[in-house]
Amino acid sequence: MARALVPLAEGFEEIEGVTIIDILRRGGVEVNSAYLPGEFATDLITGANGITVQADMPLANAVVDEYDIIVLPGGWGGTNRLAENELAQKLLKEFKARGKWVAAMCAAPYALHVAGVLSPKYTCYPSVEEQIRPEDWINEKVVVDEKVITSQGPGTAICFALEIVRQLVGEESYETVKNGTLASYC
């Protein structure tokens, strides 16, 4: 079974975090959500809009070899914490170095950029590209390039997660979840 690691940092975008976890699980991917060490080291993580989510484990317990992908939801608060957190940055580099999938959406491609693992072609929330590489930004819902998957924002979260299902589990699971969630726009 495919496995995904989803770090949740204080200030993450709730629509994105919960949608990623939900769609991946519907698609047959085992998901572990994780909280960051440091100032906000608790399994109860509050998102950008005041919704608190309980993470499965501390990020320090994540073993790269046990996962196929690391997936970052956006939200500036969470993104900045992921970009500044040494462990999160180390894990992003390890996933990329081992040829595993890396994914981020909304503002979170910025954390990939800081880690040096963002692919040449990417998308993100419009305006965030100004802090990354504006010349390489692609205005599409989801971009897949060099085992890196990026997406634009809350409204594209289902399409983003579905693309992860397609890459990890296959077309049949992708179509089943897409049709079951009425996501024909993806």
N, C-alpha and C positions, 0 to 999 in steps of 0.2 A: 504494500500500500504506500502511495506517495505521502510524504510528510512535509508540513509547512510550519515555519516559525514566524510568528507575528508579534514583534515587539510593540508594546503600547506604552507611550510616554505621556506624562501629564500634559494636557492640552491637545491631544490627538483629535482628529475629526471623527466624531462618533459614527456618522453614517458610513464612513469608509471602513473603519475598524470592524464594526459589527457585520457589515455587508461582506467584507472579505472573508471573515470567519464562517459566516453562514453559507455563502455560495460554495466555498471550498469544501465544507463538510457535506453539503448536498451532492457535490461532485465526487465524493469518495476519497477526499484528501483528509488525512488526520492532521489536525491543527493544534498547535500549542501556542497560546498567547503568553507573553512574558513581560514582566515589569523590570524597569531599569534599576541598577544599583544607584546609591547616592541619595541626594536630598529627598526625593520622592519614593524611596524604596519601600513600597507597600504593594500588596496584591490588589488593592482598590485604587484604580486609576481614574481620575476625573478628566473628562474630555473638554474640548473647547466650549461646549454649550452646557456645561454643568451636569452632564450625565456620567454617573460613575459605573465602571465596568470592573468585574473581578477577573484578574489574570490567572492563568493556570499555574505559573511557575516563575521563579526569578530568572532573569536573563543569564545570570552567572551559571545556571545549571544546563544551559544549551550546549550541546555537543554537535558541531558542524556536520560530522559524518552521519548523524542520525536524521538529517533533513535533506530534502531535495531543493528547497527554496526558502529564502527569507523575504518577507513581504512587509513593507512599511506603509501604513496609512499616513495621510497628511495632517494638516492643521499646523499653523506656524509654531505654536507652543511646543507641540510634540516633535515637530521636525527639528527645531533648534536644539532640543534636548538630545535627540538622536545624533545630530551633527556634532555636538559637544561631548557626548559620552564616549569615553575611551573604549569600553567594552563593545558597545554597539558598532563603533567604527572598526574595531578589530574583527568582529564577526563578519561585517560586510566584506572586508578585504579577504578573509578566509574563504567565504562562500565563492567569491569571484575567482580566487586563486585555484580553487579545487574544481573549477568548471561547473559549479552548481548555479542554479537560477537565482537572480536577484530581481526584486520588483519593488516599485514605489509609485505612489500616486500623489496628486495635488501638489503640495509644497515639498513633499518628501524626496523627490529626485535631487533636491539640494543636498540632503544628507548623503546620497550616493556620490554626488559631485565632490563633496568634502573628502569622502573616503577614496576618491580616485577610481571608482568602479562604474560610473555612469557611462553608458554606451555612446558612440558617436551620434546616433540618431535617438532622440527622446522627445517626450512631451511632458507637460506639467501644467499646473494651474496657470492660465494666462497672466502674465506679468512676473511670475517667479523666474522665468527664463532669463530675465535681466540680471539675475544674480548667479546664473550658471553660465551658459554659452548661448546667447540669443541667436547666433547665426545657425545653430544646429537644431533649434526647436522646430517641431512639426506640429501643426494645428490639427491633430486627430484625437479621437477618443482614447485610443490605445495604440502604443507603438511597441513592437517587438524587434530588438536588435541585439545581436551578440549575447544571447541568454540573459538579456535585461528586458524587463517588461515595465513600461511606464504608462501612466494615465493622467487625465486632467483634473478631476475633482469629484465632489459628492455625486453629481448626476451621472458620472461614468463608472461608478464603483461596481455595479453589476457587470458591465461589459469587461472591466479590468479583471475581476475575479473569474469570470467565465473564460477569459483567455488563459488564465493560469490553469484552470481545469483542463482546457484543451491541450496545453503544453505538457502537463504532468500526467494526465489520465487518458486523454484521447478524444477524438471527435465524437464518438458515441455518447460519452458522458457529458460532454459540452452541449450537444444537441438536446439531450434529455433534460438537463437543468435549465437550459435556455427556454425550451418549450414549457417546462413546468412552472417557470416563474414569469411567463408571458413577456420575456425580454426580447421580442422580435426586433427591436431597434438596435440590437448589438450586432 
